[in-house]
Amino acid sequence: MLEHVPAWMGRLLGDMRAGHEKLAIIKAGVPANMPMIDLTSPAFAPGARLPVRFTADGDGVSPPLVWGEVPTGTKSLALIVEDPDAPMPIPSSTP
Protein backbone atom coordinates (compact mmCIF):
# COMPACT_ATOMS: atom_id res chain seq x y z
CA MET A 1 0.00 0.00 0.00
CA LEU A 2 2.83 2.43 0.74
CA GLU A 3 3.93 2.13 -2.88
CA HIS A 4 0.93 4.34 -3.70
CA VAL A 5 2.11 7.21 -1.47
CA PRO A 6 3.40 10.12 -3.60
CA ALA A 7 7.16 10.68 -3.22
CA TRP A 8 6.65 14.21 -1.83
CA MET A 9 4.40 12.89 0.92
CA GLY A 10 6.83 10.10 1.71
CA ARG A 11 9.60 12.66 2.22
CA LEU A 12 7.31 14.81 4.39
CA LEU A 13 6.27 11.92 6.61
CA GLY A 14 9.46 9.83 6.28
CA ASP A 15 10.61 10.14 9.88
CA MET A 16 7.22 9.36 11.39
CA ARG A 17 6.75 6.15 13.35
CA ALA A 18 3.83 4.42 14.99
CA GLY A 19 2.42 5.93 18.17
CA HIS A 20 -0.07 8.67 19.00
CA GLU A 21 2.70 11.14 19.84
CA LYS A 22 3.99 10.76 16.27
CA LEU A 23 0.72 11.64 14.49
CA ALA A 24 1.03 14.40 11.88
CA ILE A 25 -1.41 16.64 13.78
CA ILE A 26 0.79 16.46 16.89
CA LYS A 27 4.05 16.86 14.96
CA ALA A 28 2.69 19.87 13.06
CA GLY A 29 1.76 21.58 16.32
CA VAL A 30 -1.83 22.24 15.28
CA PRO A 31 -3.39 24.45 17.97
CA ALA A 32 -6.13 22.88 20.09
CA ASN A 33 -8.51 25.76 19.26
CA MET A 34 -8.25 25.15 15.50
CA PRO A 35 -11.69 25.07 13.81
CA MET A 36 -12.86 21.50 13.28
CA ILE A 37 -14.81 19.99 10.39
CA ASP A 38 -17.14 17.06 11.01
CA LEU A 39 -16.20 14.12 8.81
CA THR A 40 -18.26 10.94 8.88
CA SER A 41 -18.86 7.91 6.70
CA PRO A 42 -22.04 5.89 6.24
CA ALA A 43 -19.77 2.84 5.70
CA PHE A 44 -18.76 2.46 9.37
CA ALA A 45 -19.61 3.84 12.81
CA PRO A 46 -17.50 6.53 14.54
CA GLY A 47 -14.61 4.85 16.33
CA ALA A 48 -15.25 1.52 14.59
CA ARG A 49 -12.67 -0.42 12.63
CA LEU A 50 -12.39 0.40 8.95
CA PRO A 51 -14.10 -2.40 7.01
CA VAL A 52 -11.58 -4.61 5.16
CA ARG A 53 -13.10 -3.58 1.81
CA PHE A 54 -11.55 -0.13 2.28
CA THR A 55 -8.03 -1.40 3.06
CA ALA A 56 -5.13 -2.85 1.08
CA ASP A 57 -6.25 -6.27 2.36
CA GLY A 58 -9.60 -5.81 0.62
CA ASP A 59 -10.62 -3.93 -2.51
CA GLY A 60 -8.61 -0.87 -1.49
CA VAL A 61 -11.43 1.49 -2.41
CA SER A 62 -12.05 4.74 -0.58
CA PRO A 63 -15.00 4.78 1.82
CA PRO A 64 -17.76 7.29 1.14
CA LEU A 65 -17.24 10.46 3.19
CA VAL A 66 -19.67 13.12 4.36
CA TRP A 67 -18.01 16.47 5.07
CA GLY A 68 -19.48 19.01 7.49
CA GLU A 69 -19.40 22.76 7.06
CA VAL A 70 -15.99 24.15 6.12
CA PRO A 71 -14.88 27.22 8.14
CA THR A 72 -15.24 30.56 6.36
CA GLY A 73 -12.07 31.56 4.55
CA THR A 74 -10.85 28.01 4.00
CA LYS A 75 -8.82 27.84 0.78
CA SER A 76 -7.88 24.16 0.75
CA LEU A 77 -8.23 20.92 2.68
CA ALA A 78 -5.94 17.95 3.23
CA LEU A 79 -7.03 14.62 4.63
CA ILE A 80 -4.29 12.54 6.26
CA VAL A 81 -5.32 9.10 7.47
CA GLU A 82 -2.94 7.61 10.01
CA ASP A 83 -2.92 4.43 12.06
CA PRO A 84 -0.87 5.14 15.18
CA ASP A 85 -0.75 1.43 15.98
CA ALA A 86 0.75 0.35 12.65
CA PRO A 87 4.51 0.35 12.13
CA MET A 88 5.84 2.35 9.21
CA PRO A 89 8.83 1.05 7.28
CA ILE A 90 11.88 3.29 7.16
CA PRO A 91 11.86 4.89 3.69
CA SER A 92 14.85 4.46 1.41
CA SER A 93 17.19 7.41 1.06
CA THR A 94 16.72 7.59 -2.71
CA PRO A 95 14.53 10.47 -3.99
Distance bins in CASP14 RR format, pairs under 12 A and 6 or more apart:
PFRMAT RR
TARGET T0000
AUTHOR 0000-0000-0000
RMODE 2
METHOD distances of the structure
MODEL  1
1 54 0 0 0 0 0 1 0 0 0 0 0
1 55 1 0 0 1 0 0 0 0 0 0 0
1 56 1 1 0 0 0 0 0 0 0 0 0
1 57 0 0 0 0 1 0 0 0 0 0 0
1 58 0 0 0 0 0 1 0 0 0 0 0
1 60 0 0 0 0 1 0 0 0 0 0 0
1 81 0 0 0 0 0 1 0 0 0 0 0
1 83 0 0 0 0 0 1 0 0 0 0 0
1 86 0 0 0 0 0 1 0 0 0 0 0
1 88 0 0 0 0 0 1 0 0 0 0 0
1 89 0 0 0 0 0 1 0 0 0 0 0
2 9 0 0 0 0 0 1 0 0 0 0 0
2 10 0 0 0 0 1 0 0 0 0 0 0
2 13 0 0 0 0 0 1 0 0 0 0 0
2 14 0 0 0 0 0 1 0 0 0 0 0
2 16 0 0 0 0 0 1 0 0 0 0 0
2 56 0 0 0 0 1 0 0 0 0 0 0
2 83 0 0 0 0 0 1 0 0 0 0 0
2 86 0 0 0 0 0 1 0 0 0 0 0
2 87 0 0 0 0 0 1 0 0 0 0 0
2 88 1 0 0 1 0 0 0 0 0 0 0
2 89 1 0 0 1 0 0 0 0 0 0 0
2 90 0 0 0 0 0 1 0 0 0 0 0
2 91 0 0 0 0 1 0 0 0 0 0 0
2 92 0 0 0 0 0 1 0 0 0 0 0
3 10 0 0 0 0 0 1 0 0 0 0 0
3 56 0 0 0 0 1 0 0 0 0 0 0
3 89 0 0 0 0 0 1 0 0 0 0 0
3 91 0 0 0 0 0 1 0 0 0 0 0
3 92 0 0 0 0 0 1 0 0 0 0 0
4 10 0 0 0 0 0 1 0 0 0 0 0
4 56 0 0 0 0 1 0 0 0 0 0 0
4 60 0 0 0 0 1 0 0 0 0 0 0
4 62 0 0 0 0 0 1 0 0 0 0 0
5 11 0 0 0 0 1 0 0 0 0 0 0
5 12 0 0 0 0 1 0 0 0 0 0 0
5 13 1 0 0 1 0 0 0 0 0 0 0
5 14 0 0 0 0 1 0 0 0 0 0 0
5 16 0 0 0 0 0 1 0 0 0 0 0
5 56 0 0 0 0 0 1 0 0 0 0 0
5 80 0 0 0 0 0 1 0 0 0 0 0
5 81 0 0 0 0 0 1 0 0 0 0 0
5 82 0 0 0 0 0 1 0 0 0 0 0
5 88 0 0 0 0 0 1 0 0 0 0 0
5 89 0 0 0 0 0 1 0 0 0 0 0
5 91 0 0 0 0 1 0 0 0 0 0 0
6 12 0 0 0 0 1 0 0 0 0 0 0
6 13 0 0 0 0 0 1 0 0 0 0 0
7 13 0 0 0 0 0 1 0 0 0 0 0
7 14 0 0 0 0 0 1 0 0 0 0 0
7 91 0 0 0 0 1 0 0 0 0 0 0
7 92 0 0 0 0 0 1 0 0 0 0 0
7 94 0 0 0 0 1 0 0 0 0 0 0
7 95 1 0 0 1 0 0 0 0 0 0 0
8 14 0 0 0 0 0 1 0 0 0 0 0
8 95 0 0 0 0 0 1 0 0 0 0 0
9 16 0 0 0 0 0 1 0 0 0 0 0
9 24 0 0 0 0 0 1 0 0 0 0 0
9 78 0 0 0 0 1 0 0 0 0 0 0
9 79 0 0 0 0 0 1 0 0 0 0 0
9 80 0 0 0 0 1 0 0 0 0 0 0
9 81 0 0 0 0 0 1 0 0 0 0 0
9 82 0 0 0 0 0 1 0 0 0 0 0
9 91 0 0 0 0 0 1 0 0 0 0 0
10 16 0 0 0 0 1 0 0 0 0 0 0
10 24 0 0 0 0 0 1 0 0 0 0 0
10 80 0 0 0 0 0 1 0 0 0 0 0
10 88 0 0 0 0 1 0 0 0 0 0 0
10 89 0 0 0 0 0 1 0 0 0 0 0
10 90 0 0 0 0 0 1 0 0 0 0 0
10 91 1 0 0 1 0 0 0 0 0 0 0
10 92 0 0 0 0 0 1 0 0 0 0 0
10 94 0 0 0 0 0 1 0 0 0 0 0
10 95 0 0 0 0 0 1 0 0 0 0 0
11 91 1 0 0 1 0 0 0 0 0 0 0
11 92 0 0 0 0 0 1 0 0 0 0 0
11 93 0 0 0 0 0 1 0 0 0 0 0
11 94 0 0 0 0 0 1 0 0 0 0 0
11 95 1 0 0 1 0 0 0 0 0 0 0
12 24 0 0 0 0 1 0 0 0 0 0 0
12 27 0 0 0 0 0 1 0 0 0 0 0
12 28 0 0 0 0 0 1 0 0 0 0 0
12 78 0 0 0 0 0 1 0 0 0 0 0
12 80 0 0 0 0 1 0 0 0 0 0 0
12 91 0 0 0 0 0 1 0 0 0 0 0
13 22 0 0 0 0 1 0 0 0 0 0 0
13 23 0 0 0 0 0 1 0 0 0 0 0
13 24 1 0 0 1 0 0 0 0 0 0 0
13 27 0 0 0 0 1 0 0 0 0 0 0
13 28 0 0 0 0 0 1 0 0 0 0 0
13 80 0 0 0 0 1 0 0 0 0 0 0
13 81 0 0 0 0 0 1 0 0 0 0 0
13 82 0 0 0 0 1 0 0 0 0 0 0
13 88 1 0 0 1 0 0 0 0 0 0 0
13 89 0 0 0 0 0 1 0 0 0 0 0
13 90 0 0 0 0 0 1 0 0 0 0 0
13 91 0 0 0 0 1 0 0 0 0 0 0
14 22 0 0 0 0 0 1 0 0 0 0 0
14 24 0 0 0 0 0 1 0 0 0 0 0
14 27 0 0 0 0 0 1 0 0 0 0 0
14 88 1 0 0 1 0 0 0 0 0 0 0
14 89 0 0 0 0 1 0 0 0 0 0 0
14 90 1 0 0 1 0 0 0 0 0 0 0
14 91 1 0 1 0 0 0 0 0 0 0 0
14 92 0 0 0 0 0 1 0 0 0 0 0
14 93 0 0 0 0 0 1 0 0 0 0 0
15 22 0 0 0 0 1 0 0 0 0 0 0
15 24 0 0 0 0 0 1 0 0 0 0 0
15 27 0 0 0 0 1 0 0 0 0 0 0
15 88 0 0 0 0 1 0 0 0 0 0 0
15 90 0 0 0 0 1 0 0 0 0 0 0
15 91 0 0 0 0 1 0 0 0 0 0 0
15 93 0 0 0 0 0 1 0 0 0 0 0
16 22 1 0 1 0 0 0 0 0 0 0 0
16 23 0 0 0 0 1 0 0 0 0 0 0
16 24 1 0 0 1 0 0 0 0 0 0 0
16 25 0 0 0 0 0 1 0 0 0 0 0
16 26 0 0 0 0 0 1 0 0 0 0 0
16 27 1 0 0 1 0 0 0 0 0 0 0
16 28 0 0 0 0 0 1 0 0 0 0 0
16 80 0 0 0 0 0 1 0 0 0 0 0
16 82 0 0 0 0 1 0 0 0 0 0 0
16 83 0 0 0 0 0 1 0 0 0 0 0
16 84 0 0 0 0 1 0 0 0 0 0 0
16 86 0 0 0 0 0 1 0 0 0 0 0
16 87 0 0 0 0 0 1 0 0 0 0 0
16 88 1 0 0 1 0 0 0 0 0 0 0
16 89 0 0 0 0 0 1 0 0 0 0 0
16 90 0 0 0 0 0 1 0 0 0 0 0
16 91 0 0 0 0 1 0 0 0 0 0 0
17 23 0 0 0 0 0 1 0 0 0 0 0
17 24 0 0 0 0 0 1 0 0 0 0 0
17 27 0 0 0 0 0 1 0 0 0 0 0
17 82 0 0 0 0 0 1 0 0 0 0 0
17 83 0 0 0 0 0 1 0 0 0 0 0
17 84 0 0 0 0 1 0 0 0 0 0 0
17 85 0 0 0 0 0 1 0 0 0 0 0
17 86 0 0 0 0 1 0 0 0 0 0 0
17 87 1 0 0 1 0 0 0 0 0 0 0
17 88 1 0 1 0 0 0 0 0 0 0 0
17 89 0 0 0 0 1 0 0 0 0 0 0
17 90 0 0 0 0 1 0 0 0 0 0 0
17 91 0 0 0 0 0 1 0 0 0 0 0
18 82 0 0 0 0 1 0 0 0 0 0 0
18 83 1 0 0 1 0 0 0 0 0 0 0
18 84 1 0 1 0 0 0 0 0 0 0 0
18 85 1 0 0 1 0 0 0 0 0 0 0
18 86 1 0 1 0 0 0 0 0 0 0 0
18 87 1 0 1 0 0 0 0 0 0 0 0
18 88 1 0 0 1 0 0 0 0 0 0 0
18 89 0 0 0 0 0 1 0 0 0 0 0
19 26 0 0 0 0 1 0 0 0 0 0 0
19 27 0 0 0 0 0 1 0 0 0 0 0
19 82 0 0 0 0 1 0 0 0 0 0 0
19 83 0 0 0 0 1 0 0 0 0 0 0
19 84 1 0 1 0 0 0 0 0 0 0 0
19 85 1 0 0 1 0 0 0 0 0 0 0
19 86 0 0 0 0 1 0 0 0 0 0 0
19 87 0 0 0 0 1 0 0 0 0 0 0
19 88 0 0 0 0 1 0 0 0 0 0 0
20 26 1 0 0 1 0 0 0 0 0 0 0
20 27 0 0 0 0 0 1 0 0 0 0 0
20 82 0 0 0 0 1 0 0 0 0 0 0
20 83 0 0 0 0 0 1 0 0 0 0 0
20 84 1 0 1 0 0 0 0 0 0 0 0
20 85 0 0 0 0 1 0 0 0 0 0 0
21 27 0 0 0 0 1 0 0 0 0 0 0
21 29 0 0 0 0 0 1 0 0 0 0 0
21 82 0 0 0 0 0 1 0 0 0 0 0
21 84 0 0 0 0 1 0 0 0 0 0 0
22 28 0 0 0 0 0 1 0 0 0 0 0
22 82 0 0 0 0 1 0 0 0 0 0 0
22 83 0 0 0 0 0 1 0 0 0 0 0
22 84 1 0 0 1 0 0 0 0 0 0 0
22 85 0 0 0 0 0 1 0 0 0 0 0
22 86 0 0 0 0 0 1 0 0 0 0 0
22 87 0 0 0 0 0 1 0 0 0 0 0
22 88 0 0 0 0 1 0 0 0 0 0 0
23 29 0 0 0 0 0 1 0 0 0 0 0
23 30 0 0 0 0 1 0 0 0 0 0 0
23 80 0 0 0 0 1 0 0 0 0 0 0
23 81 0 0 0 0 0 1 0 0 0 0 0
23 82 1 0 1 0 0 0 0 0 0 0 0
23 83 0 0 0 0 1 0 0 0 0 0 0
23 84 1 0 1 0 0 0 0 0 0 0 0
23 85 0 0 0 0 0 1 0 0 0 0 0
23 86 0 0 0 0 0 1 0 0 0 0 0
23 88 0 0 0 0 0 1 0 0 0 0 0
24 30 0 0 0 0 1 0 0 0 0 0 0
24 78 0 0 0 0 1 0 0 0 0 0 0
24 79 0 0 0 0 0 1 0 0 0 0 0
24 80 1 0 1 0 0 0 0 0 0 0 0
24 81 0 0 0 0 1 0 0 0 0 0 0
24 82 1 0 0 1 0 0 0 0 0 0 0
24 83 0 0 0 0 0 1 0 0 0 0 0
24 84 0 0 0 0 0 1 0 0 0 0 0
24 88 0 0 0 0 0 1 0 0 0 0 0
25 31 0 0 0 0 0 1 0 0 0 0 0
25 32 0 0 0 0 0 1 0 0 0 0 0
25 34 0 0 0 0 1 0 0 0 0 0 0
25 36 0 0 0 0 0 1 0 0 0 0 0
25 78 0 0 0 0 0 1 0 0 0 0 0
25 79 0 0 0 0 0 1 0 0 0 0 0
25 80 1 0 0 1 0 0 0 0 0 0 0
25 81 0 0 0 0 0 1 0 0 0 0 0
25 82 0 0 0 0 1 0 0 0 0 0 0
25 84 0 0 0 0 0 1 0 0 0 0 0
26 32 0 0 0 0 0 1 0 0 0 0 0
26 80 0 0 0 0 0 1 0 0 0 0 0
26 82 0 0 0 0 0 1 0 0 0 0 0
26 84 0 0 0 0 1 0 0 0 0 0 0
27 80 0 0 0 0 0 1 0 0 0 0 0
27 82 0 0 0 0 0 1 0 0 0 0 0
27 84 0 0 0 0 0 1 0 0 0 0 0
28 34 0 0 0 0 0 1 0 0 0 0 0
28 78 0 0 0 0 0 1 0 0 0 0 0
28 80 0 0 0 0 1 0 0 0 0 0 0
28 82 0 0 0 0 0 1 0 0 0 0 0
30 36 0 0 0 0 0 1 0 0 0 0 0
30 78 0 0 0 0 0 1 0 0 0 0 0
30 80 0 0 0 0 0 1 0 0 0 0 0
34 71 0 0 0 0 1 0 0 0 0 0 0
34 74 0 0 0 0 0 1 0 0 0 0 0
35 68 0 0 0 0 0 1 0 0 0 0 0
35 69 0 0 0 0 1 0 0 0 0 0 0
35 70 0 0 0 0 1 0 0 0 0 0 0
35 71 1 0 1 0 0 0 0 0 0 0 0
35 72 0 0 0 0 1 0 0 0 0 0 0
35 73 0 0 0 0 1 0 0 0 0 0 0
35 74 0 0 0 0 1 0 0 0 0 0 0
35 77 0 0 0 0 0 1 0 0 0 0 0
36 67 0 0 0 0 0 1 0 0 0 0 0
36 68 0 0 0 0 1 0 0 0 0 0 0
36 69 0 0 0 0 0 1 0 0 0 0 0
36 70 0 0 0 0 0 1 0 0 0 0 0
36 71 0 0 0 0 1 0 0 0 0 0 0
36 74 0 0 0 0 0 1 0 0 0 0 0
37 65 0 0 0 0 0 1 0 0 0 0 0
37 66 0 0 0 0 0 1 0 0 0 0 0
37 67 1 0 0 1 0 0 0 0 0 0 0
37 68 1 0 1 0 0 0 0 0 0 0 0
37 69 1 0 0 1 0 0 0 0 0 0 0
37 70 1 0 1 0 0 0 0 0 0 0 0
37 71 1 0 0 1 0 0 0 0 0 0 0
37 74 0 0 0 0 1 0 0 0 0 0 0
37 77 1 0 0 1 0 0 0 0 0 0 0
37 78 0 0 0 0 0 1 0 0 0 0 0
37 79 0 0 0 0 1 0 0 0 0 0 0
38 46 0 0 0 0 0 1 0 0 0 0 0
38 65 0 0 0 0 0 1 0 0 0 0 0
38 66 0 0 0 0 1 0 0 0 0 0 0
38 67 1 0 0 1 0 0 0 0 0 0 0
38 68 1 0 1 0 0 0 0 0 0 0 0
38 69 1 0 0 1 0 0 0 0 0 0 0
38 70 0 0 0 0 0 1 0 0 0 0 0
38 71 0 0 0 0 0 1 0 0 0 0 0
39 46 0 0 0 0 1 0 0 0 0 0 0
39 63 0 0 0 0 0 1 0 0 0 0 0
39 64 0 0 0 0 0 1 0 0 0 0 0
39 65 1 0 0 1 0 0 0 0 0 0 0
39 66 1 0 0 1 0 0 0 0 0 0 0
39 67 1 0 1 0 0 0 0 0 0 0 0
39 68 1 0 0 1 0 0 0 0 0 0 0
39 69 0 0 0 0 0 1 0 0 0 0 0
39 70 0 0 0 0 0 1 0 0 0 0 0
39 77 0 0 0 0 1 0 0 0 0 0 0
39 79 1 0 0 1 0 0 0 0 0 0 0
39 80 0 0 0 0 0 1 0 0 0 0 0
39 81 0 0 0 0 0 1 0 0 0 0 0
40 46 1 0 0 1 0 0 0 0 0 0 0
40 47 0 0 0 0 0 1 0 0 0 0 0
40 48 0 0 0 0 0 1 0 0 0 0 0
40 63 0 0 0 0 0 1 0 0 0 0 0
40 64 0 0 0 0 1 0 0 0 0 0 0
40 65 1 0 0 1 0 0 0 0 0 0 0
40 66 1 0 1 0 0 0 0 0 0 0 0
40 67 0 0 0 0 1 0 0 0 0 0 0
40 68 0 0 0 0 1 0 0 0 0 0 0
41 47 0 0 0 0 0 1 0 0 0 0 0
41 48 0 0 0 0 1 0 0 0 0 0 0
41 50 0 0 0 0 1 0 0 0 0 0 0
41 51 0 0 0 0 1 0 0 0 0 0 0
41 53 0 0 0 0 0 1 0 0 0 0 0
41 54 0 0 0 0 1 0 0 0 0 0 0
41 62 0 0 0 0 1 0 0 0 0 0 0
41 63 1 0 1 0 0 0 0 0 0 0 0
41 64 1 0 1 0 0 0 0 0 0 0 0
41 65 1 0 1 0 0 0 0 0 0 0 0
41 66 1 0 0 1 0 0 0 0 0 0 0
41 67 0 0 0 0 0 1 0 0 0 0 0
41 79 0 0 0 0 0 1 0 0 0 0 0
41 81 0 0 0 0 0 1 0 0 0 0 0
42 48 0 0 0 0 0 1 0 0 0 0 0
42 51 0 0 0 0 0 1 0 0 0 0 0
42 63 0 0 0 0 1 0 0 0 0 0 0
42 64 1 0 1 0 0 0 0 0 0 0 0
42 65 0 0 0 0 1 0 0 0 0 0 0
42 66 1 0 0 1 0 0 0 0 0 0 0
43 49 0 0 0 0 0 1 0 0 0 0 0
43 50 0 0 0 0 1 0 0 0 0 0 0
43 51 1 0 0 1 0 0 0 0 0 0 0
43 52 0 0 0 0 0 1 0 0 0 0 0
43 53 0 0 0 0 1 0 0 0 0 0 0
43 54 1 0 0 1 0 0 0 0 0 0 0
43 55 0 0 0 0 0 1 0 0 0 0 0
43 59 0 0 0 0 0 1 0 0 0 0 0
43 61 0 0 0 0 1 0 0 0 0 0 0
43 62 0 0 0 0 1 0 0 0 0 0 0
43 63 1 0 1 0 0 0 0 0 0 0 0
43 64 1 0 1 0 0 0 0 0 0 0 0
43 65 0 0 0 0 1 0 0 0 0 0 0
43 66 0 0 0 0 0 1 0 0 0 0 0
44 50 1 0 0 1 0 0 0 0 0 0 0
44 51 1 0 1 0 0 0 0 0 0 0 0
44 52 0 0 0 0 0 1 0 0 0 0 0
44 53 0 0 0 0 1 0 0 0 0 0 0
44 54 0 0 0 0 1 0 0 0 0 0 0
44 55 0 0 0 0 0 1 0 0 0 0 0
44 63 1 0 0 1 0 0 0 0 0 0 0
44 64 0 0 0 0 0 1 0 0 0 0 0
44 65 0 0 0 0 0 1 0 0 0 0 0
45 51 0 0 0 0 0 1 0 0 0 0 0
45 63 0 0 0 0 0 1 0 0 0 0 0
46 66 0 0 0 0 0 1 0 0 0 0 0
48 54 0 0 0 0 0 1 0 0 0 0 0
48 63 0 0 0 0 0 1 0 0 0 0 0
49 55 0 0 0 0 1 0 0 0 0 0 0
49 57 0 0 0 0 0 1 0 0 0 0 0
49 63 0 0 0 0 0 1 0 0 0 0 0
49 83 0 0 0 0 0 1 0 0 0 0 0
49 85 0 0 0 0 0 1 0 0 0 0 0
50 56 0 0 0 0 0 1 0 0 0 0 0
50 57 0 0 0 0 0 1 0 0 0 0 0
50 58 0 0 0 0 0 1 0 0 0 0 0
50 60 0 0 0 0 0 1 0 0 0 0 0
50 61 0 0 0 0 0 1 0 0 0 0 0
50 62 0 0 0 0 0 1 0 0 0 0 0
50 63 1 0 0 1 0 0 0 0 0 0 0
50 81 0 0 0 0 1 0 0 0 0 0 0
50 83 0 0 0 0 1 0 0 0 0 0 0
50 86 0 0 0 0 0 1 0 0 0 0 0
51 57 0 0 0 0 0 1 0 0 0 0 0
51 58 0 0 0 0 1 0 0 0 0 0 0
51 59 0 0 0 0 1 0 0 0 0 0 0
51 60 0 0 0 0 0 1 0 0 0 0 0
51 61 0 0 0 0 0 1 0 0 0 0 0
51 62 0 0 0 0 0 1 0 0 0 0 0
51 63 1 0 0 1 0 0 0 0 0 0 0
51 64 0 0 0 0 0 1 0 0 0 0 0
52 58 1 0 1 0 0 0 0 0 0 0 0
52 59 0 0 0 0 1 0 0 0 0 0 0
52 60 0 0 0 0 1 0 0 0 0 0 0
52 61 0 0 0 0 0 1 0 0 0 0 0
52 63 0 0 0 0 0 1 0 0 0 0 0
53 59 1 0 1 0 0 0 0 0 0 0 0
53 60 1 0 0 1 0 0 0 0 0 0 0
53 61 1 0 0 1 0 0 0 0 0 0 0
53 62 0 0 0 0 0 1 0 0 0 0 0
53 63 0 0 0 0 1 0 0 0 0 0 0
53 64 0 0 0 0 0 1 0 0 0 0 0
54 60 1 0 0 1 0 0 0 0 0 0 0
54 61 1 0 0 1 0 0 0 0 0 0 0
54 62 1 0 0 1 0 0 0 0 0 0 0
54 63 1 0 1 0 0 0 0 0 0 0 0
54 64 0 0 0 0 1 0 0 0 0 0 0
54 65 0 0 0 0 0 1 0 0 0 0 0
54 81 0 0 0 0 0 1 0 0 0 0 0
55 61 0 0 0 0 1 0 0 0 0 0 0
55 62 0 0 0 0 0 1 0 0 0 0 0
55 63 0 0 0 0 1 0 0 0 0 0 0
55 81 0 0 0 0 0 1 0 0 0 0 0
55 83 0 0 0 0 1 0 0 0 0 0 0
55 86 0 0 0 0 0 1 0 0 0 0 0
56 83 0 0 0 0 0 1 0 0 0 0 0
56 86 0 0 0 0 0 1 0 0 0 0 0
62 79 0 0 0 0 1 0 0 0 0 0 0
62 81 0 0 0 0 1 0 0 0 0 0 0
63 79 0 0 0 0 0 1 0 0 0 0 0
63 81 0 0 0 0 1 0 0 0 0 0 0
65 77 0 0 0 0 0 1 0 0 0 0 0
65 79 0 0 0 0 1 0 0 0 0 0 0
65 81 0 0 0 0 0 1 0 0 0 0 0
67 74 0 0 0 0 0 1 0 0 0 0 0
67 77 0 0 0 0 1 0 0 0 0 0 0
67 79 0 0 0 0 1 0 0 0 0 0 0
68 74 0 0 0 0 0 1 0 0 0 0 0
68 77 0 0 0 0 0 1 0 0 0 0 0
70 76 0 0 0 0 0 1 0 0 0 0 0
70 77 1 0 0 1 0 0 0 0 0 0 0
71 77 0 0 0 0 0 1 0 0 0 0 0
82 88 0 0 0 0 1 0 0 0 0 0 0
END
